[in-house]
Amino acid sequence: MVVKNNVLYDAALVPNLGAEFYLGKNFSLYGEWMYAWWDNDARHRYWRVYGGDLGVRWWFGKKANDKPLTGHHLGIYGGILTFDFENGDTGYLGGKPGGTLWDRWLMNAGIEYGYSLPIAKRLNIDFSIGLGYLGGNYIKYYPFDNDYYFDKEYKMRYFGPTKVEIALVWLIGKGNTNIRKGGEK
């Protein structure tokens, strides 16, 4: 098992956490969640985003055969996302407020490739990129006199990169350590 954190989300002020479980035969299952709810209501400034992914990975290559959750991996993933971004004049709200559970989110799905590299005894760094689809509704709105006015509802249908990750990965569990060259001292 590993616990991980995407440092690219951290750089964007979006705290996040993930976990990945090795299933055996070079397969793993992971889940990730992010949540940021920053606002300055008096100035109409919002940076709100939350959502997550679930995915399955297949690990391959020499490193993956030597140590689980290390080396090259291919995977599939799917997830949900909502957001509220406003910088004082125009805002964008992901999902449909008051809609059904499925209307409140944008949804994504795709395929990914990555490589996990050992950097310390219990620490890896994982580089991943995913290509896929992101779709759903979002609303453009304007703040005015302490209220919000919806301009229009738009449909998002995006094909392309939907996931970029540089993750710090902590190896958890007895014996789940990276082997150093030359053996233990």
C-alpha positions as a Markdown table, in Angstrom:
| # | Residue | x | y | z |
|---|---|---|---|---|
| 1 | Met | 0.0 | 0.0 | 0.0 |
| 2 | Val | 1.1 | 3.6 | -0.6 |
| 3 | Val | -0.2 | 7.0 | 0.3 |
| 4 | Lys | 0.4 | 9.8 | -2.1 |
| 5 | Asn | 0.1 | 13.5 | -2.7 |
| 6 | Asn | 0.1 | 15.4 | -6.1 |
| 7 | Val | 2.5 | 18.3 | -5.7 |
| 8 | Leu | 1.1 | 20.0 | -8.8 |
| 9 | Tyr | -2.3 | 20.4 | -7.0 |
| 10 | Asp | -0.4 | 21.7 | -3.9 |
| 11 | Ala | 1.3 | 24.3 | -6.1 |
| 12 | Ala | -2.2 | 25.4 | -7.1 |
| 13 | Leu | -3.3 | 25.6 | -3.4 |
| 14 | Val | -5.5 | 22.5 | -3.7 |
| 15 | Pro | -4.8 | 20.0 | -0.9 |
| 16 | Asn | -5.1 | 16.4 | -2.0 |
| 17 | Leu | -4.5 | 12.9 | -0.9 |
| 18 | Gly | -4.6 | 9.5 | -2.5 |
| 19 | Ala | -4.0 | 5.8 | -1.7 |
| 20 | Glu | -3.0 | 2.9 | -3.9 |
| 21 | Phe | -3.3 | -0.8 | -3.1 |
| 22 | Tyr | -1.4 | -3.6 | -4.8 |
| 23 | Leu | -3.7 | -6.3 | -5.9 |
| 24 | Gly | -1.1 | -8.8 | -7.1 |
| 25 | Lys | -0.1 | -9.9 | -10.6 |
| 26 | Asn | 1.2 | -6.4 | -11.4 |
| 27 | Phe | -2.2 | -4.7 | -10.9 |
| 28 | Ser | -3.2 | -2.0 | -8.4 |
| 29 | Leu | -6.3 | 0.0 | -7.5 |
| 30 | Tyr | -6.1 | 3.7 | -6.5 |
| 31 | Gly | -8.3 | 6.5 | -5.3 |
| 32 | Glu | -7.5 | 10.2 | -5.0 |
| 33 | Trp | -9.4 | 13.2 | -3.6 |
| 34 | Met | -8.8 | 17.0 | -3.7 |
| 35 | Tyr | -10.6 | 19.7 | -1.8 |
| 36 | Ala | -10.0 | 23.5 | -1.7 |
| 37 | Trp | -12.6 | 26.0 | -0.5 |
| 38 | Trp | -10.8 | 29.3 | -0.4 |
| 39 | Asp | -13.0 | 32.5 | -0.6 |
| 40 | Asn | -13.0 | 36.2 | 0.2 |
| 41 | Asp | -16.7 | 36.9 | 0.1 |
| 42 | Ala | -16.4 | 40.6 | 0.6 |
| 43 | Arg | -14.3 | 41.0 | -2.5 |
| 44 | His | -16.0 | 38.2 | -4.6 |
| 45 | Arg | -12.9 | 36.1 | -4.9 |
| 46 | Tyr | -13.4 | 32.3 | -4.9 |
| 47 | Trp | -11.0 | 29.4 | -5.5 |
| 48 | Arg | -13.1 | 26.4 | -4.9 |
| 49 | Val | -12.6 | 23.0 | -6.3 |
| 50 | Tyr | -13.2 | 19.4 | -5.2 |
| 51 | Gly | -13.4 | 16.0 | -6.7 |
| 52 | Gly | -11.5 | 12.8 | -7.2 |
| 53 | Asp | -10.6 | 9.8 | -9.3 |
| 54 | Leu | -10.7 | 6.0 | -9.1 |
| 55 | Gly | -8.5 | 3.9 | -11.3 |
| 56 | Val | -6.8 | 0.6 | -12.1 |
| 57 | Arg | -3.1 | 0.3 | -13.1 |
| 58 | Trp | -1.1 | -2.4 | -14.7 |
| 59 | Trp | 2.6 | -2.3 | -13.8 |
| 60 | Phe | 5.1 | -3.6 | -16.3 |
| 61 | Gly | 8.9 | -3.8 | -17.0 |
| 62 | Lys | 11.9 | -5.0 | -15.1 |
| 63 | Lys | 11.4 | -2.5 | -12.1 |
| 64 | Ala | 7.7 | -3.5 | -11.7 |
| 65 | Asn | 8.7 | -7.2 | -11.6 |
| 66 | Asp | 11.4 | -6.5 | -9.0 |
| 67 | Lys | 9.3 | -4.3 | -6.7 |
| 68 | Pro | 5.5 | -3.7 | -6.7 |
| 69 | Leu | 4.2 | -0.2 | -7.5 |
| 70 | Thr | 7.6 | 0.8 | -9.1 |
| 71 | Gly | 8.5 | 1.4 | -12.7 |
| 72 | His | 6.2 | 1.8 | -15.8 |
| 73 | His | 2.4 | 1.7 | -15.5 |
| 74 | Leu | -0.7 | 2.0 | -17.8 |
| 75 | Gly | -4.1 | 2.5 | -16.4 |
| 76 | Ile | -7.7 | 3.6 | -16.8 |
| 77 | Tyr | -9.5 | 6.1 | -14.5 |
| 78 | Gly | -12.7 | 7.9 | -14.0 |
| 79 | Gly | -13.7 | 10.7 | -11.8 |
| 80 | Ile | -15.9 | 13.6 | -10.8 |
| 81 | Leu | -15.1 | 17.3 | -10.4 |
| 82 | Thr | -16.8 | 20.6 | -9.4 |
| 83 | Phe | -15.5 | 24.1 | -9.1 |
| 84 | Asp | -16.4 | 27.7 | -8.4 |
| 85 | Phe | -13.8 | 30.2 | -9.7 |
| 86 | Glu | -14.4 | 34.0 | -9.5 |
| 87 | Asn | -12.0 | 36.9 | -9.5 |
| 88 | Gly | -14.2 | 39.8 | -8.6 |
| 89 | Asp | -16.3 | 40.2 | -11.7 |
| 90 | Thr | -17.1 | 37.0 | -13.6 |
| 91 | Gly | -17.5 | 33.6 | -12.1 |
| 92 | Tyr | -17.6 | 30.0 | -13.4 |
| 93 | Leu | -19.4 | 27.3 | -11.5 |
| 94 | Gly | -18.9 | 23.7 | -12.5 |
| 95 | Gly | -22.0 | 21.6 | -12.3 |
| 96 | Lys | -25.7 | 22.7 | -11.9 |
| 97 | Pro | -26.7 | 23.9 | -8.5 |
| 98 | Gly | -29.9 | 22.2 | -7.2 |
| 99 | Gly | -29.8 | 19.6 | -10.0 |
| 100 | Thr | -29.7 | 15.9 | -9.6 |
| 101 | Leu | -26.6 | 14.2 | -8.2 |
| 102 | Trp | -25.3 | 13.6 | -11.7 |
| 103 | Asp | -25.9 | 17.3 | -12.8 |
| 104 | Arg | -23.8 | 18.7 | -9.9 |
| 105 | Trp | -20.5 | 17.3 | -11.3 |
| 106 | Leu | -18.3 | 17.3 | -14.4 |
| 107 | Met | -17.2 | 13.8 | -15.1 |
| 108 | Asn | -14.0 | 12.5 | -16.6 |
| 109 | Ala | -12.6 | 9.2 | -17.9 |
| 110 | Gly | -9.4 | 8.3 | -19.6 |
| 111 | Ile | -6.2 | 6.2 | -20.0 |
| 112 | Glu | -2.9 | 7.0 | -18.4 |
| 113 | Tyr | 0.7 | 6.3 | -18.6 |
| 114 | Gly | 3.3 | 6.9 | -15.8 |
| 115 | Tyr | 6.5 | 5.9 | -14.2 |
| 116 | Ser | 7.3 | 5.6 | -10.5 |
| 117 | Leu | 10.9 | 6.2 | -9.5 |
| 118 | Pro | 12.4 | 5.3 | -6.0 |
| 119 | Ile | 14.1 | 8.3 | -4.4 |
| 120 | Ala | 14.4 | 7.2 | -0.8 |
| 121 | Lys | 13.9 | 4.1 | 1.4 |
| 122 | Arg | 10.2 | 4.7 | 1.8 |
| 123 | Leu | 9.6 | 7.4 | -0.9 |
| 124 | Asn | 8.9 | 7.3 | -4.6 |
| 125 | Ile | 8.1 | 10.0 | -7.1 |
| 126 | Asp | 5.4 | 9.1 | -9.7 |
| 127 | Phe | 5.0 | 11.0 | -13.0 |
| 128 | Ser | 1.7 | 10.4 | -14.8 |
| 129 | Ile | -0.3 | 11.9 | -17.6 |
| 130 | Gly | -3.8 | 10.9 | -18.7 |
| 131 | Leu | -5.7 | 11.5 | -21.9 |
| 132 | Gly | -9.5 | 11.3 | -22.0 |
| 133 | Tyr | -12.8 | 13.1 | -21.8 |
| 134 | Leu | -14.2 | 15.7 | -19.5 |
| 135 | Gly | -17.9 | 16.6 | -19.8 |
| 136 | Gly | -20.8 | 18.2 | -18.0 |
| 137 | Asn | -22.4 | 21.5 | -17.5 |
| 138 | Tyr | -21.0 | 24.8 | -16.1 |
| 139 | Ile | -22.5 | 28.2 | -15.5 |
| 140 | Lys | -21.1 | 31.7 | -16.1 |
| 141 | Tyr | -22.3 | 34.2 | -13.4 |
| 142 | Tyr | -21.8 | 37.8 | -12.2 |
| 143 | Pro | -21.9 | 39.2 | -8.7 |
| 144 | Phe | -24.0 | 42.3 | -8.3 |
| 145 | Asp | -25.4 | 44.0 | -5.1 |
| 146 | Asn | -24.6 | 41.0 | -2.8 |
| 147 | Asp | -26.3 | 38.6 | -5.1 |
| 148 | Tyr | -25.3 | 36.4 | -8.1 |
| 149 | Tyr | -26.8 | 36.5 | -11.5 |
| 150 | Phe | -26.5 | 33.5 | -13.8 |
| 151 | Asp | -25.6 | 34.5 | -17.3 |
| 152 | Lys | -25.8 | 31.2 | -19.2 |
| 153 | Glu | -25.4 | 27.5 | -18.8 |
| 154 | Tyr | -22.7 | 25.9 | -21.0 |
| 155 | Lys | -21.9 | 22.3 | -21.9 |
| 156 | Met | -18.3 | 21.2 | -21.7 |
| 157 | Arg | -17.1 | 18.4 | -24.0 |
| 158 | Tyr | -13.4 | 18.3 | -23.8 |
| 159 | Phe | -11.0 | 15.6 | -25.3 |
| 160 | Gly | -7.4 | 15.8 | -24.4 |
| 161 | Pro | -5.1 | 15.8 | -21.3 |
| 162 | Thr | -7.4 | 15.3 | -18.2 |
| 163 | Lys | -4.8 | 14.3 | -15.7 |
| 164 | Val | -1.2 | 15.4 | -14.9 |
| 165 | Glu | 0.5 | 14.2 | -11.8 |
| 166 | Ile | 3.8 | 14.5 | -10.1 |
| 167 | Ala | 3.1 | 12.7 | -6.9 |
| 168 | Leu | 5.2 | 12.0 | -3.8 |
| 169 | Val | 4.5 | 8.4 | -2.8 |
| 170 | Trp | 5.0 | 7.1 | 0.7 |
| 171 | Leu | 5.5 | 3.3 | 0.9 |
| 172 | Ile | 3.4 | 1.9 | 3.8 |
| 173 | Gly | 3.7 | -1.5 | 5.5 |
| 174 | Lys | 6.2 | -3.9 | 6.8 |
| 175 | Gly | 8.9 | -4.7 | 4.2 |
| 176 | Asn | 7.5 | -2.2 | 1.7 |
| 177 | Thr | 10.8 | -0.4 | 1.2 |
| 178 | Asn | 13.0 | 0.4 | -1.7 |
| 179 | Ile | 16.2 | -1.6 | -2.0 |
| 180 | Arg | 19.4 | 0.4 | -2.1 |
| 181 | Lys | 22.2 | -0.4 | -4.5 |
| 182 | Gly | 25.0 | -2.3 | -2.7 |
| 183 | Gly | 22.6 | -3.6 | 0.0 |
| 184 | Glu | 21.9 | -2.4 | 3.5 |
| 185 | Lys | 24.6 | -0.9 | 5.6 |
